[in-house]
Amino acid sequence: MDQEYITNFLADEDDRVDGIDKVTGRAKYTADHHPENMVYGVFVTSTIARGAIKNFKLNEAKDAPGVLEIITHLNCPALPGYNPWAKDPKKKGFEWRGLKPFHQNLVYHYGQPIALVVATTWEKAVKAASLVKAEYINEVAETDFNSLRKTESKLKPSGEYKRGQADAYKQAEVFVENEYYMPVETHNPIELHATIAQWDSEDKLLVYDKSQGPKGTQSELARLFGIEEKNVRVITKFLGGAFGSSLRSWPHVPAACIAAKMVKRPVRVQLTRRQMFTMVGYRPMAWQKIAVGATKEGKLTGITHHAISNTSRYEDYREGIVNASHYLYECPNVNTSYKILPLDVNTPTWMRGPGEASGAFALECILDELAYKLNMDPVELRIKNYAVLHPQSKLPWSSKFLRECYDKGREMIGWSGRPATPRSLTENGKLIGYGMGGGVFGAYRGNATVKAILTQDGKLTLMSAVSDMGPGTATAMVNIAADVMQMSHKKISFLLGDTEFPNGPTQGGSATTSTLGSGVNIVCETLKTQLKEIALGHSLFSGLTSADLVFGNDSLYVKTDNSKKISLGDLVKSSGKPQLEFIKESGPDPAVMQKYAMNSFSAHFIKVAVDSSTGAIEFLKVVCTGDGGKIVSPKTARSQMIGGAVGGIGMALTEEALIDKVTGKYLNDTLGSYQVPRHRDVPFIHTWFPDLADPVINPMGSKGVGEIALIGFASALANAVFNATGKRLTELPLKPEKLI
Amino acid sequence: MEQHDHSCPGKSRRDFIKKSTALTAISLTPIAVVKAGENHEAIASFFEKTPLQMEVNGKTVQVLVDPGVSLLDMLREQLGLTGTKKGCDQGHCGACIVHVDGKRVNSCLTEAVDNNGKKITTIEGLADGDKLHPVQEAFIKHDAFQCGYCTPGQIMSAVACIREGQANTETDIREYMSDNICRCGAYPNIVAAIREAKNSGQKI
């Protein structure tokens, strides 16, 4: 394993602004709050996968010590969002999306919340919940993805694409085809999903929630209960990882609010680790069939890509599994199809790189197979088919530094050491192999509103309602502000995680730095304009114009004479106001955005040693390169890239959630049996970014790396394993026993 | 009801007899009569609680706990020390790791009553006032966290790992820190932080 470490680390300026809170235990996550008079809610979940609840026996539970209420479909109050036609039979109002907790007696999946026991302590609620008895009408459940996907009539068509000729690969000089499969993968962040609901009056709700989008949660809850949005406050100051599982409100969120309303006390609910498998979403199972054809020289002539993933019975969940095949590589003939298979399971959801992460496994592995058949280097094959214009839209990319990633990546891994023939290199009795896999994801910019306050002591406070699940939003925003204002980091703070702050975006789609950073940029520019105006009224700067002044070192200077300066704090003082305050909204310019394709790209390179007697796979070197435009915060961006690689190790090597084919129960629903990567599984991860600004997307030139960090990793590993062993594994996770 | 510590109030033999008599009386009485009695819940609740005394982060604390309360939940819900986190309640993730009499322990797996008279250190007790512990400082420097939720457990585990003498090589660090899961994947940075703290020459 590689012993190299970066010890001359980046400047202290790049340390996370919330670092001290996190290492001292001061940071408060949702369940760390304890409002006065708070009580505890514990869920009872279904033990069948399909059917209905015939009746409940609640007497024993109700008599248990400390029990205040037991909520089921029998006593749950009517909510506007549960019956969207109630107000007007002709006009559908807001409808709560997904499972409506305690709305009906129907059971859609194993582990569905069917009752909530509220008691004075958590232990008493747990005890009482164990005494709740439900009698079911049990129907035969369908949960076997791999056999049911073969029945066409059970599938829901979800999109087809074609350019040029369908199945053109069959006429190519060289072609390969294969099928790839991946099981359910779960987010399972270490923070258990939790919500605390507190009604301050009949129509005023305070919620502490584990939300990736406090404003979104605020809006959903307001409309669910038919109250005004401004009367709902959502707080998410710290969020213990989500990876997409907090992009929407799961049933426990409204359940907590319902319980609090009924017992007239604040109620905290916190999912158990087992409930983290069935009460929130997951990355769906996916089966893919893919074929690629090329000329003898390696020019792609046809890509055909079919995919099927699962959904639930009560919602259609879709993701862009086949999309990268449309546009990652130059190819005149592409046809794809995507279908979803409803099963008696809980609804899947977006998980780090949704769609593309699954699709990249098939695409990047089949290209590796093609490379061998062409007797061509896999990186050269990608370069040969490098798209300059977006092959689907024919638009130019706003920026694309993928070529730089290929070149630097293969240099860093020592790609020249890769044998062209699989299973031909050994070292210390182990089989050695090199593999690479690429990734792509959309680069977005949305709308954000940021408030800036500059006080007389020269301190700048910025705020927006966004939350941060770990990437380091506040840190990146402080970096941006420090750069725009030419101020010291120590004088800037960024407040987040409260819907009392201006409208912040949901943290997802790798778009937060782009979206929120633009807001910070714009509000700071506005502040600078005002500061210059104030300065020009000063005798020190008389006779000068705005162009003569420049910001630096927390002050405003005369460009040609830097002894003439006023500190920003003093400028505020001289304005006569206690503070300068601005709120600015920012968003993309559609006229500009529609002229370009915008994506982030990655290229992962892995060197492995495989023990042929045990099949054990050891990482010898891992290099992850990513084009995310300009890197605003080097320390946190590097950590994001590493985190994605670790997610990739899980996806490729250790994680699979198994669902029983008869009962629909998860068979390995603990962190002891669902294996996420641990310290011993993870080597040093080398990272590299071209760090070149995108000239179009936003003022910082920053595109986002959170998801491309993971996309492509699994195929890089599978390809390395093939190079080492000559065995092509097409199912995730890669199993050592198949390499013996 | 066992008697570990005679210095604890309410644990005398007479009290035991008094309480068990009352409990027997309650269990033999028709339910309707029992329910009709005032403060039934409060009486039963009181009888169930066990008084404990322990040292937490250098301070002596006395606390009454219900049966079955884990050390983790006692720290978080009754003492307001929410730095230690609940990640699984099953001993798989390490987020709940604290020091009990100097050893790292999954506080979700031990009951509060089993820690009577012991010396507990949580993440809140690691720093010396405003001065961070070398491991805490190293974690910040090496960006050894992202969301920060597993961090208190990682740090308490890391401090113990170093003190145990199990942080001498990177292989050792990775192996002996494998009780602590980091889903954000900060592992390489955590290893770097532990390595630096251990080699810093500072007292760990």
HADDOCK unambig.tbl for C-alpha pairs under 7 A between the chains (distance, minus, plus):
assign (segid A and resid 5 and name CA) (segid B and resid 192 and name CA) 6.95 0.50 0.50
assign (segid A and resid 15 and name CA) (segid B and resid 140 and name CA) 6.49 0.50 0.50
assign (segid A and resid 15 and name CA) (segid B and resid 141 and name CA) 6.52 0.50 0.50
assign (segid A and resid 19 and name CA) (segid B and resid 140 and name CA) 5.82 0.50 0.50
assign (segid A and resid 22 and name CA) (segid B and resid 148 and name CA) 5.30 0.50 0.50
assign (segid A and resid 22 and name CA) (segid B and resid 151 and name CA) 6.82 0.50 0.50
assign (segid A and resid 23 and name CA) (segid B and resid 136 and name CA) 5.72 0.50 0.50
assign (segid A and resid 23 and name CA) (segid B and resid 151 and name CA) 6.30 0.50 0.50
assign (segid A and resid 23 and name CA) (segid B and resid 152 and name CA) 6.21 0.50 0.50
assign (segid A and resid 24 and name CA) (segid B and resid 123 and name CA) 6.02 0.50 0.50
assign (segid A and resid 24 and name CA) (segid B and resid 124 and name CA) 5.86 0.50 0.50
assign (segid A and resid 25 and name CA) (segid B and resid 83 and name CA) 3.90 0.50 0.50
assign (segid A and resid 25 and name CA) (segid B and resid 123 and name CA) 5.97 0.50 0.50
assign (segid A and resid 25 and name CA) (segid B and resid 124 and name CA) 5.99 0.50 0.50
assign (segid A and resid 25 and name CA) (segid B and resid 152 and name CA) 6.14 0.50 0.50
assign (segid A and resid 26 and name CA) (segid B and resid 83 and name CA) 6.29 0.50 0.50
assign (segid A and resid 32 and name CA) (segid B and resid 82 and name CA) 5.53 0.50 0.50
assign (segid A and resid 65 and name CA) (segid B and resid 41 and name CA) 6.49 0.50 0.50
assign (segid A and resid 123 and name CA) (segid B and resid 69 and name CA) 6.94 0.50 0.50
assign (segid A and resid 189 and name CA) (segid B and resid 183 and name CA) 5.71 0.50 0.50
assign (segid A and resid 190 and name CA) (segid B and resid 87 and name CA) 5.26 0.50 0.50
assign (segid A and resid 190 and name CA) (segid B and resid 149 and name CA) 6.74 0.50 0.50
assign (segid A and resid 190 and name CA) (segid B and resid 150 and name CA) 6.67 0.50 0.50
assign (segid A and resid 190 and name CA) (segid B and resid 183 and name CA) 6.38 0.50 0.50
assign (segid A and resid 191 and name CA) (segid B and resid 87 and name CA) 5.72 0.50 0.50
assign (segid A and resid 191 and name CA) (segid B and resid 149 and name CA) 6.32 0.50 0.50
assign (segid A and resid 192 and name CA) (segid B and resid 87 and name CA) 6.09 0.50 0.50
assign (segid A and resid 239 and name CA) (segid B and resid 147 and name CA) 6.37 0.50 0.50
assign (segid A and resid 240 and name CA) (segid B and resid 147 and name CA) 4.97 0.50 0.50
assign (segid A and resid 240 and name CA) (segid B and resid 148 and name CA) 6.43 0.50 0.50
assign (segid A and resid 240 and name CA) (segid B and resid 149 and name CA) 4.87 0.50 0.50
assign (segid A and resid 241 and name CA) (segid B and resid 147 and name CA) 5.48 0.50 0.50
assign (segid A and resid 241 and name CA) (segid B and resid 184 and name CA) 6.66 0.50 0.50
assign (segid A and resid 272 and name CA) (segid B and resid 88 and name CA) 6.77 0.50 0.50
assign (segid A and resid 273 and name CA) (segid B and resid 88 and name CA) 5.16 0.50 0.50
assign (segid A and resid 469 and name CA) (segid B and resid 147 and name CA) 5.53 0.50 0.50
assign (segid A and resid 470 and name CA) (segid B and resid 146 and name CA) 4.39 0.50 0.50
assign (segid A and resid 470 and name CA) (segid B and resid 147 and name CA) 3.66 0.50 0.50
assign (segid A and resid 471 and name CA) (segid B and resid 146 and name CA) 6.13 0.50 0.50
assign (segid A and resid 472 and name CA) (segid B and resid 146 and name CA) 6.92 0.50 0.50
assign (segid A and resid 639 and name CA) (segid B and resid 186 and name CA) 6.71 0.50 0.50
assign (segid A and resid 642 and name CA) (segid B and resid 185 and name CA) 6.59 0.50 0.50
assign (segid A and resid 643 and name CA) (segid B and resid 184 and name CA) 5.32 0.50 0.50
assign (segid A and resid 643 and name CA) (segid B and resid 185 and name CA) 4.18 0.50 0.50
assign (segid A and resid 643 and name CA) (segid B and resid 186 and name CA) 6.10 0.50 0.50
assign (segid A and resid 646 and name CA) (segid B and resid 185 and name CA) 5.24 0.50 0.50
assign (segid A and resid 671 and name CA) (segid B and resid 92 and name CA) 5.72 0.50 0.50
assign (segid A and resid 671 and name CA) (segid B and resid 93 and name CA) 6.76 0.50 0.50
assign (segid A and resid 672 and name CA) (segid B and resid 92 and name CA) 5.46 0.50 0.50
assign (segid A and resid 678 and name CA) (segid B and resid 178 and name CA) 5.57 0.50 0.50
assign (segid A and resid 678 and name CA) (segid B and resid 181 and name CA) 5.67 0.50 0.50
assign (segid A and resid 679 and name CA) (segid B and resid 174 and name CA) 4.83 0.50 0.50
assign (segid A and resid 679 and name CA) (segid B and resid 175 and name CA) 6.72 0.50 0.50
assign (segid A and resid 679 and name CA) (segid B and resid 177 and name CA) 6.40 0.50 0.50
assign (segid A and resid 679 and name CA) (segid B and resid 178 and name CA) 5.05 0.50 0.50
assign (segid A and resid 679 and name CA) (segid B and resid 187 and name CA) 5.78 0.50 0.50
assign (segid A and resid 680 and name CA) (segid B and resid 174 and name CA) 4.73 0.50 0.50
assign (segid A and resid 680 and name CA) (segid B and resid 175 and name CA) 5.25 0.50 0.50
assign (segid A and resid 680 and name CA) (segid B and resid 178 and name CA) 6.14 0.50 0.50
assign (segid A and resid 682 and name CA) (segid B and resid 187 and name CA) 6.90 0.50 0.50
assign (segid A and resid 683 and name CA) (segid B and resid 188 and name CA) 6.79 0.50 0.50
assign (segid A and resid 684 and name CA) (segid B and resid 188 and name CA) 5.47 0.50 0.50
